[in-house]
Amino acid sequence: PNLLRLLARRLLHLGGDSPWVGWLLGLDQAIASALEDEARYARLLKVDICSQHDRLTQAQQAIEPLLKVTPPDSEAVQTWVRACRRLKRADLALSPVQRLLKEAESSETEQAAVDRARLHQLLAELHERLQQPEQALKHLGRTSWRPAPMADILQQQKESGVLQQWFEYQQTKVDLQAPDDGLPPPIIVAGWPGSGRELILSALLEASEQLLLLDSSTDEARRQALGLPAAGPDRVLGQHESVMHTARKRYMRGLDRDQLPKPVLDTAWYEMSAIPVLATAFPGLIVIWPEFDARDLELYFRFSGYQDVPTLAEQLAEELKLAGQFSQQLPVRVISIHRRDLFVAPGQVIAKLCNRLGIRPVPAMQARLEFTRSNGNLLPDERWQAYRPLFKTAAAT
């Protein structure tokens, strides 16, 4: 509290174009304080601020006392890694992380096992940033510590058996007509984490004034309206029009109809067995589809610390197989975006999206896409080739 009051007073009296300099003055006063906790917190804040303004020497001086102790201050190491990312000096973060890993290796607790995996993940990332794939490879087999964000939904999909039901569905083409209720088909962005989906969404959100966004806080309610995750072909196809009409109204609940015909964007992530359900309820569904090499995603999973990567890779292969089947059966409009183009031709991607969606491109769209790409942990397209020992075959998926 004393530190916060000190900083608040400092900011109130600041003028000029560099308010962060005032922050540093206040932090230096706190660092000189006799209160150890306050000084420690001030050092961490100073490192963050200095790294945001390319002040490497000042950041080093602030963090050094916290990294010198044995073991190093864990929060300080995390802060320093974050600073080194910004400063593009991954080499300076290696030693503190390695020292922290050495300490974690001496403990057999469950928490220590998680800590070790997270530190291996950090070291793999740092070596990749330094263009040292051979060194990163030594850690990638030990980075598993957290579930993938879509793991629960994938498990529900598997347990319901609905994926297999859609695999076995043999009809060559589904011909559906939407109820005459004035509701347009929504836009969804398909693709798993690492596919480039996050980049596409970030760009589209910069054009939000030209779109109607479905409220993300009601994602689960929309899934329930569609009967997900257990909606298979027997349940979905051939249903009475009144049932479809009700599902459409519930899915679009809260939509401001006065703003139609703006395109409607659903930012939620959907498993592959949900796509035919959406397409049945909304013929003409627009699916933005990132095209990618599955090995790039598997590499992303390992660098992200996801658990059970082999199972994720198997589930991804099943989803991609089903996607190929659906493209021949469903009344959907697919906008394909190659993952590589998100790295080498983002302007062309924005132009294509806007043209197909009927919206105007704005400069902020490309700027946001590039910012999200540079500040995330996405690796360039085909980077998996630097990590060939991880993959049993060289065949693309």
Kinemage of the C-alpha trace (Angstrom):
@kinemage 1
@onewidth
@group {chain A} dominant
@subgroup {mainchain}
@vectorlist {calphas} color= white
{ca pro a 1} P 0.000 0.000 0.000
{ca asn a 2} L 2.813 2.459 0.789
{ca leu a 3} L 4.363 1.778 -2.603
{ca leu a 4} L 1.087 2.290 -4.418
{ca arg a 5} L 0.449 5.581 -2.633
{ca leu a 6} L 3.984 6.718 -3.452
{ca leu a 7} L 3.513 5.911 -7.132
{ca ala a 8} L 0.088 7.537 -7.240
{ca arg a 9} L 1.505 10.762 -5.794
{ca arg a 10} L 4.363 10.674 -8.274
{ca leu a 11} L 2.024 10.256 -11.243
{ca leu a 12} L -0.270 13.059 -10.091
{ca his a 13} L 2.606 15.539 -10.290
{ca leu a 14} L 4.034 14.352 -13.583
{ca gly a 15} L 4.058 16.382 -16.738
{ca gly a 16} L 5.654 16.156 -20.151
{ca asp a 17} L 5.737 13.304 -22.630
{ca ser a 18} L 7.504 10.648 -20.550
{ca pro a 19} L 5.344 9.691 -17.543
{ca trp a 20} L 7.196 6.394 -17.229
{ca val a 21} L 10.272 8.347 -16.087
{ca gly a 22} L 8.242 9.471 -13.108
{ca trp a 23} L 7.335 5.889 -12.405
{ca leu a 24} L 11.035 5.044 -12.265
{ca leu a 25} L 11.725 7.881 -9.815
{ca gly a 26} L 9.028 6.603 -7.524
{ca leu a 27} L 10.250 3.029 -7.861
{ca asp a 28} L 13.834 4.020 -7.042
{ca gln a 29} L 12.574 5.598 -3.830
{ca ala a 30} L 10.714 2.391 -2.971
{ca ile a 31} L 13.767 0.245 -3.770
{ca ala a 32} L 15.763 2.296 -1.277
{ca ser a 33} L 13.083 1.653 1.343
{ca ala a 34} L 13.919 -0.373 4.438
{ca leu a 35} L 10.846 -2.555 3.781
{ca glu a 36} L 12.087 -5.661 1.975
{ca asp a 37} L 8.764 -6.680 0.401
{ca glu a 38} L 8.137 -3.179 -0.876
{ca ala a 39} L 11.620 -2.945 -2.363
{ca arg a 40} L 11.224 -6.348 -4.035
{ca tyr a 41} L 7.910 -5.406 -5.613
{ca ala a 42} L 9.374 -2.110 -6.789
{ca arg a 43} L 12.252 -3.940 -8.481
{ca leu a 44} L 9.864 -6.198 -10.369
{ca leu a 45} L 7.817 -3.215 -11.531
{ca lys a 46} L 10.949 -1.380 -12.598
{ca val a 47} L 12.092 -4.330 -14.704
{ca asp a 48} L 8.734 -4.412 -16.467
{ca ile a 49} L 8.730 -0.680 -17.157
{ca cys a 50} L 12.360 -0.563 -18.308
{ca ser a 51} L 11.906 -3.500 -20.656
{ca gln a 52} L 8.918 -1.778 -22.255
{ca his a 53} L 11.139 1.230 -23.002
{ca asp a 54} L 14.289 -0.595 -24.146
{ca arg a 55} L 16.277 0.230 -21.008
{ca leu a 56} L 18.285 -2.978 -20.713
{ca thr a 57} L 20.955 -1.745 -18.291
{ca gln a 58} L 18.440 -0.293 -15.864
{ca ala a 59} L 16.366 -3.488 -15.999
{ca gln a 60} L 19.442 -5.605 -15.285
{ca gln a 61} L 20.446 -3.466 -12.335
{ca ala a 62} L 16.955 -3.722 -10.862
{ca ile a 63} L 16.621 -7.504 -11.206
{ca glu a 64} L 20.179 -8.569 -10.332
{ca pro a 65} L 19.763 -8.747 -6.515
{ca leu a 66} L 16.718 -11.006 -6.890
{ca leu a 67} L 18.494 -13.356 -9.297
{ca lys a 68} L 21.726 -13.616 -7.283
{ca val a 69} L 20.137 -15.384 -4.309
{ca thr a 70} L 20.056 -19.182 -4.112
{ca pro a 71} L 17.604 -20.333 -5.282
{ca pro a 72} L 16.709 -17.404 -7.533
{ca asp a 73} L 13.451 -15.624 -6.763
{ca ser a 74} L 10.937 -17.545 -8.927
{ca glu a 75} L 8.716 -14.552 -9.659
{ca ala a 76} L 11.789 -12.498 -10.488
{ca val a 77} L 12.913 -15.137 -12.993
{ca gln a 78} L 9.504 -15.077 -14.679
{ca thr a 79} L 9.594 -11.280 -14.781
{ca trp a 80} L 13.090 -11.321 -16.229
{ca val a 81} L 12.120 -13.824 -18.925
{ca arg a 82} L 9.230 -11.575 -19.905
{ca ala a 83} L 11.583 -8.591 -20.022
{ca cys a 84} L 14.130 -10.454 -22.121
{ca arg a 85} L 11.430 -11.356 -24.634
{ca arg a 86} L 10.605 -7.683 -25.066
{ca leu a 87} L 14.258 -6.700 -25.261
{ca lys a 88} L 15.028 -9.535 -27.699
{ca arg a 89} L 17.782 -10.790 -25.393
{ca ala a 90} L 16.732 -14.359 -24.701
{ca asp a 91} L 20.383 -15.225 -24.025
{ca leu a 92} L 20.289 -13.229 -20.776
{ca ala a 93} L 17.374 -15.274 -19.416
{ca leu a 94} L 18.917 -18.731 -19.858
{ca ser a 95} L 21.107 -18.853 -16.755
{ca pro a 96} L 18.440 -17.858 -14.173
{ca val a 97} L 15.963 -20.383 -15.603
{ca gln a 98} L 18.606 -23.120 -15.614
{ca arg a 99} L 19.459 -22.370 -11.975
{ca leu a 100} L 15.784 -22.516 -11.012
{ca leu a 101} L 15.416 -25.848 -12.843
{ca lys a 102} L 18.380 -27.264 -10.948
{ca glu a 103} L 16.650 -26.393 -7.680
{ca ala a 104} L 13.368 -27.957 -8.803
{ca glu a 105} L 15.131 -31.187 -9.786
{ca ser a 106} L 16.105 -31.793 -6.152
{ca ser a 107} L 12.466 -32.031 -5.034
{ca glu a 108} L 10.032 -34.887 -5.583
{ca thr a 109} L 6.789 -33.069 -4.748
{ca glu a 110} L 3.911 -32.866 -7.189
{ca gln a 111} L 4.315 -29.093 -7.437
{ca ala a 112} L 8.018 -29.487 -8.190
{ca ala a 113} L 7.127 -31.777 -11.125
{ca val a 114} L 4.862 -29.065 -12.538
{ca asp a 115} L 7.550 -26.437 -11.948
{ca arg a 116} L 10.134 -28.553 -13.771
{ca ala a 117} L 7.858 -28.955 -16.798
{ca arg a 118} L 7.181 -25.210 -16.920
{ca leu a 119} L 10.902 -24.458 -16.713
{ca his a 120} L 11.650 -26.941 -19.490
{ca gln a 121} L 8.986 -25.135 -21.525
{ca leu a 122} L 10.676 -21.787 -20.856
{ca leu a 123} L 14.097 -23.124 -21.802
{ca ala a 124} L 12.744 -24.649 -25.010
{ca glu a 125} L 11.210 -21.307 -25.924
{ca leu a 126} L 14.363 -19.352 -25.121
{ca his a 127} L 16.548 -21.665 -27.212
{ca glu a 128} L 14.057 -21.399 -30.096
{ca arg a 129} L 14.239 -17.615 -29.882
{ca leu a 130} L 18.011 -17.951 -30.104
{ca gln a 131} L 17.664 -20.175 -33.191
{ca gln a 132} L 19.051 -23.178 -31.291
{ca pro a 133} L 16.609 -26.000 -32.156
{ca glu a 134} L 19.017 -28.745 -31.082
{ca gln a 135} L 19.138 -27.257 -27.597
{ca ala a 136} L 15.375 -26.655 -27.541
{ca leu a 137} L 14.766 -30.250 -28.584
{ca lys a 138} L 16.375 -31.464 -25.348
{ca his a 139} L 13.524 -29.866 -23.402
{ca leu a 140} L 10.485 -30.397 -25.637
{ca gly a 141} L 9.850 -33.922 -24.397
{ca arg a 142} L 9.490 -32.618 -20.829
{ca thr a 143} L 7.244 -29.584 -21.200
{ca ser a 144} L 3.900 -31.250 -20.417
{ca trp a 145} L 2.223 -29.475 -17.495
{ca arg a 146} L -1.199 -28.068 -18.467
{ca pro a 147} L -4.288 -29.240 -20.366
{ca ala a 148} L -4.948 -27.824 -23.805
{ca pro a 149} L -7.751 -25.217 -23.722
{ca met a 150} L -10.007 -27.401 -25.883
{ca ala a 151} L -9.241 -30.667 -24.041
{ca asp a 152} L -12.549 -30.823 -22.125
{ca ile a 153} L -14.677 -30.297 -25.226
{ca leu a 154} L -12.669 -32.883 -27.165
{ca gln a 155} L -13.182 -35.363 -24.342
{ca gln a 156} L -16.943 -34.721 -24.361
{ca gln a 157} L -16.963 -35.211 -28.128
{ca lys a 158} L -15.169 -38.539 -27.741
{ca glu a 159} L -17.371 -39.814 -24.917
{ca ser a 160} L -20.591 -38.917 -26.744
{ca gly a 161} L -19.588 -41.023 -29.764
{ca val a 162} L -20.853 -38.262 -32.017
{ca leu a 163} L -17.624 -38.000 -33.979
{ca gln a 164} L -17.914 -41.621 -35.123
{ca gln a 165} L -21.571 -41.094 -35.999
{ca trp a 166} L -20.665 -38.309 -38.373
{ca phe a 167} L -17.828 -40.406 -39.807
{ca glu a 168} L -20.355 -43.090 -40.666
{ca tyr a 169} L -22.830 -40.676 -42.209
{ca gln a 170} L -22.862 -41.496 -45.908
{ca gln a 171} L -25.230 -39.037 -47.596
{ca thr a 172} L -23.353 -37.220 -50.327
{ca lys a 173} L -25.019 -33.803 -50.019
{ca val a 174} L -27.324 -32.169 -47.496
{ca asp a 175} L -29.858 -29.801 -49.056
{ca leu a 176} L -31.320 -27.498 -46.411
{ca gln a 177} L -33.382 -24.334 -46.447
{ca ala a 178} L -33.263 -21.801 -43.627
{ca pro a 179} L -36.519 -20.720 -41.960
{ca asp a 180} L -37.737 -17.334 -43.081
{ca asp a 181} L -36.980 -15.589 -39.787
{ca gly a 182} L -34.584 -12.880 -40.968
{ca leu a 183} L -31.587 -14.355 -39.131
{ca pro a 184} L -28.366 -14.502 -41.205
{ca pro a 185} L -25.890 -17.373 -41.078
{ca pro a 186} L -23.074 -16.584 -38.657
{ca ile a 187} L -19.342 -16.510 -39.303
{ca ile a 188} L -17.101 -18.828 -37.292
{ca val a 189} L -13.326 -19.173 -37.335
{ca ala a 190} L -12.300 -22.811 -37.248
{ca gly a 191} L -8.868 -24.203 -36.422
{ca trp a 192} L -7.074 -25.262 -33.268
{ca pro a 193} L -4.727 -23.129 -31.142
{ca gly a 194} L -1.577 -22.538 -33.153
{ca ser a 195} L -3.310 -22.778 -36.530
{ca gly a 196} L -3.509 -19.012 -36.960
{ca arg a 197} L -7.122 -18.821 -35.775
{ca glu a 198} L -6.110 -16.360 -33.064
{ca leu a 199} L -4.512 -14.062 -35.642
{ca ile a 200} L -7.593 -14.072 -37.875
{ca leu a 201} L -9.896 -13.324 -34.959
{ca ser a 202} L -7.712 -10.504 -33.698
{ca ala a 203} L -7.871 -8.869 -37.128
{ca leu a 204} L -11.644 -9.255 -37.450
{ca leu a 205} L -12.220 -7.743 -34.027
{ca glu a 206} L -10.564 -4.557 -35.241
{ca ala a 207} L -13.434 -4.303 -37.729
{ca ser a 208} L -16.040 -4.850 -35.011
{ca glu a 209} L -17.971 -1.706 -35.995
{ca gln a 210} L -18.821 -3.438 -39.264
{ca leu a 211} L -19.819 -6.701 -37.580
{ca leu a 212} L -22.310 -7.927 -35.023
{ca leu a 213} L -20.462 -9.866 -32.314
{ca leu a 214} L -22.268 -12.562 -30.401
{ca asp a 215} L -21.753 -12.161 -26.662
{ca ser a 216} L -18.911 -14.484 -25.623
{ca ser a 217} L -20.355 -14.743 -22.097
{ca thr a 218} L -23.250 -16.769 -23.537
{ca asp a 219} L -21.133 -19.248 -25.524
{ca glu a 220} L -22.309 -22.165 -23.391
{ca ala a 221} L -25.967 -21.173 -23.780
{ca arg a 222} L -25.557 -21.213 -27.560
{ca arg a 223} L -23.980 -24.653 -27.418
{ca gln a 224} L -26.947 -25.878 -25.395
{ca ala a 225} L -29.364 -24.325 -27.874
{ca leu a 226} L -27.764 -26.425 -30.615
{ca gly a 227} L -27.701 -29.592 -28.506
{ca leu a 228} L -23.916 -29.787 -28.344
{ca pro a 229} L -21.831 -31.822 -27.779
{ca ala a 230} L -24.053 -34.864 -28.396
{ca ala a 231} L -25.853 -33.792 -31.563
{ca gly a 232} L -25.316 -36.507 -34.187
{ca pro a 233} L -26.890 -36.918 -37.645
{ca asp a 234} L -29.925 -38.870 -36.376
{ca arg a 235} L -30.774 -36.050 -33.986
{ca val a 236} L -29.971 -33.119 -36.262
{ca leu a 237} L -31.004 -34.027 -39.803
{ca gly a 238} L -34.651 -34.132 -40.659
{ca gln a 239} L -35.740 -32.332 -37.494
{ca his a 240} L -39.011 -30.419 -37.573
{ca glu a 241} L -38.748 -26.831 -38.802
{ca ser a 242} L -40.154 -25.521 -35.516
{ca val a 243} L -37.281 -27.154 -33.622
{ca met a 244} L -34.741 -25.538 -35.944
{ca his a 245} L -36.522 -22.197 -35.641
{ca thr a 246} L -36.327 -22.322 -31.839
{ca ala a 247} L -32.654 -23.321 -31.880
{ca arg a 248} L -31.832 -20.428 -34.212
{ca lys a 249} L -33.624 -17.905 -31.992
{ca arg a 250} L -31.874 -19.178 -28.870
{ca tyr a 251} L -28.485 -19.170 -30.568
{ca met a 252} L -28.941 -15.571 -31.713
{ca arg a 253} L -30.437 -14.381 -28.422
{ca gly a 254} L -29.393 -10.818 -27.621
{ca leu a 255} L -28.672 -9.943 -31.246
{ca asp a 256} L -29.660 -6.388 -32.158
{ca arg a 257} L -31.790 -6.984 -35.241
{ca asp a 258} L -31.911 -3.256 -35.947
{ca gln a 259} L -28.254 -3.515 -36.999
{ca leu a 260} L -28.792 -6.262 -39.549
{ca pro a 261} L -27.681 -6.991 -42.241
{ca lys a 262} L -24.242 -6.591 -40.681
{ca pro a 263} L -22.357 -9.921 -40.725
{ca val a 264} L -22.653 -11.833 -37.448
{ca leu a 265} L -19.398 -13.127 -35.945
{ca asp a 266} L -19.318 -15.931 -33.371
{ca thr a 267} L -15.868 -15.896 -31.752
{ca ala a 268} L -16.356 -19.204 -29.898
{ca trp a 269} L -14.270 -22.278 -30.693
{ca tyr a 270} L -16.172 -25.305 -32.017
{ca glu a 271} L -15.137 -28.920 -32.278
{ca met a 272} L -15.498 -30.532 -35.702
{ca ser a 273} L -18.681 -32.460 -34.874
{ca ala a 274} L -20.342 -29.115 -34.072
{ca ile a 275} L -19.848 -27.779 -37.619
{ca pro a 276} L -22.621 -29.890 -39.253
{ca val a 277} L -24.966 -28.927 -36.406
{ca leu a 278} L -24.290 -25.234 -37.021
{ca ala a 279} L -24.600 -25.727 -40.778
{ca thr a 280} L -27.933 -27.516 -40.363
{ca ala a 281} L -29.338 -24.747 -38.189
{ca phe a 282} L -27.809 -22.043 -40.414
{ca pro a 283} L -27.507 -23.107 -44.069
{ca gly a 284} L -24.902 -20.865 -45.665
{ca leu a 285} L -22.782 -20.884 -42.496
{ca ile a 286} L -19.488 -19.103 -43.171
{ca val a 287} L -16.445 -21.035 -41.954
{ca ile a 288} L -13.058 -19.322 -42.028
{ca trp a 289} L -10.656 -22.219 -42.261
{ca pro a 290} L -6.898 -21.940 -41.609
{ca glu a 291} L -4.962 -24.419 -43.720
{ca phe a 292} L -1.904 -25.776 -41.955
{ca asp a 293} L 0.532 -28.638 -41.584
{ca ala a 294} L -0.516 -30.630 -38.515
{ca arg a 295} L 3.126 -30.955 -37.489
{ca asp a 296} L 3.320 -27.192 -36.972
{ca leu a 297} L 0.441 -27.503 -34.523
{ca glu a 298} L 2.022 -30.451 -32.725
{ca leu a 299} L 5.183 -28.408 -32.294
{ca tyr a 300} L 3.056 -25.531 -30.972
{ca phe a 301} L 1.441 -27.899 -28.445
{ca arg a 302} L 4.853 -28.895 -27.099
{ca phe a 303} L 6.132 -25.331 -26.878
{ca ser a 304} L 2.882 -24.383 -25.107
{ca gly a 305} L 3.296 -27.064 -22.433
{ca tyr a 306} L 0.123 -28.974 -23.374
{ca gln a 307} L -0.391 -32.384 -21.811
{ca asp a 308} L -0.702 -35.624 -23.769
{ca val a 309} L 0.461 -34.277 -27.125
{ca pro a 310} L 0.272 -37.694 -28.912
{ca thr a 311} L -3.443 -37.918 -28.067
{ca leu a 312} L -4.003 -34.343 -29.225
{ca ala a 313} L -2.263 -35.174 -32.506
{ca glu a 314} L -4.555 -38.187 -33.003
{ca gln a 315} L -7.659 -36.112 -32.245
{ca leu a 316} L -6.503 -33.424 -34.658
{ca ala a 317} L -6.046 -36.016 -37.412
{ca glu a 318} L -9.624 -37.229 -36.862
{ca glu a 319} L -10.980 -33.694 -37.019
{ca leu a 320} L -9.102 -32.964 -40.230
{ca lys a 321} L -10.425 -36.167 -41.788
{ca leu a 322} L -13.978 -35.204 -40.860
{ca ala a 323} L -13.432 -31.688 -42.224
{ca gly a 324} L -12.639 -33.163 -45.634
{ca gln a 325} L -15.834 -35.179 -45.519
{ca phe a 326} L -17.970 -32.210 -44.486
{ca ser a 327} L -16.633 -29.981 -47.230
{ca gln a 328} L -18.410 -32.262 -49.719
{ca gln a 329} L -21.645 -32.630 -47.749
{ca leu a 330} L -22.600 -29.456 -45.941
{ca pro a 331} L -24.222 -26.193 -47.073
{ca val a 332} L -21.343 -24.047 -45.873
{ca arg a 333} L -19.228 -21.269 -47.382
{ca val a 334} L -15.566 -21.923 -46.638
{ca ile a 335} L -12.974 -19.149 -46.692
{ca ser a 336} L -9.569 -20.833 -46.700
{ca ile a 337} L -6.612 -18.958 -45.260
{ca his a 338} L -3.182 -20.562 -45.431
{ca arg a 339} L -1.260 -20.294 -42.193
{ca arg a 340} L 1.876 -19.349 -44.122
{ca asp a 341} L 0.159 -16.236 -45.528
{ca leu a 342} L -0.498 -14.971 -42.016
{ca phe a 343} L 3.289 -14.665 -41.677
{ca val a 344} L 4.381 -13.599 -45.155
{ca ala a 345} L 1.340 -11.843 -46.673
{ca pro a 346} L -0.957 -10.560 -43.911
{ca gly a 347} L -2.187 -7.702 -46.100
{ca gln a 348} L -3.448 -10.174 -48.698
{ca val a 349} L -5.182 -12.166 -45.970
{ca ile a 350} L -7.001 -9.057 -44.722
{ca ala a 351} L -8.032 -8.116 -48.257
{ca lys a 352} L -9.375 -11.614 -48.923
{ca leu a 353} L -11.325 -11.757 -45.675
{ca cys a 354} L -12.893 -8.345 -46.194
{ca asn a 355} L -13.803 -9.107 -49.796
{ca arg a 356} L -15.474 -12.390 -48.911
{ca leu a 357} L -17.274 -11.014 -45.849
{ca gly a 358} L -18.389 -7.794 -47.479
{ca ile a 359} L -16.658 -5.438 -45.062
{ca arg a 360} L -14.114 -2.655 -45.535
{ca pro a 361} L -10.463 -3.261 -44.661
{ca val a 362} L -9.078 -0.876 -42.044
{ca pro a 363} L -5.357 -0.407 -41.258
{ca ala a 364} L -5.865 -1.515 -37.654
{ca met a 365} L -6.743 -5.025 -38.841
{ca gln a 366} L -3.297 -5.806 -40.233
{ca ala a 367} L -1.576 -3.964 -37.388
{ca arg a 368} L -3.450 -6.073 -34.819
{ca leu a 369} L -2.761 -9.298 -36.676
{ca glu a 370} L 0.972 -8.551 -36.762
{ca phe a 371} L 0.997 -7.442 -33.109
{ca thr a 372} L -0.752 -10.630 -32.006
{ca arg a 373} L 1.649 -12.722 -34.061
{ca ser a 374} L 4.789 -11.035 -32.706
{ca asn a 375} L 3.623 -11.093 -29.090
{ca gly a 376} L 2.333 -14.643 -29.090
{ca asn a 377} L 4.282 -17.874 -29.204
{ca leu a 378} L 3.355 -18.899 -32.739
{ca leu a 379} L 6.249 -20.353 -34.702
{ca pro a 380} L 6.597 -19.678 -38.436
{ca asp a 381} L 4.991 -22.024 -40.914
{ca glu a 382} L 7.024 -25.211 -41.495
{ca arg a 383} L 9.216 -24.568 -38.449
{ca trp a 384} L 8.547 -28.207 -37.553
{ca gln a 385} L 11.266 -29.139 -40.061
{ca ala a 386} L 13.899 -27.906 -37.595
{ca tyr a 387} L 12.526 -30.477 -35.125
{ca arg a 388} L 12.236 -33.525 -37.356
{ca pro a 389} L 13.263 -36.020 -34.622
{ca leu a 390} L 9.908 -35.314 -32.942
{ca phe a 391} L 7.985 -36.706 -35.905
{ca lys a 392} L 7.916 -40.307 -37.015
{ca thr a 393} L 7.011 -39.540 -40.616
{ca ala a 394} L 7.479 -36.614 -42.973
{ca ala a 395} L 3.981 -36.808 -44.463
{ca ala a 396} L 1.851 -33.679 -44.151
{ca thr a 397} L -1.658 -33.939 -42.745
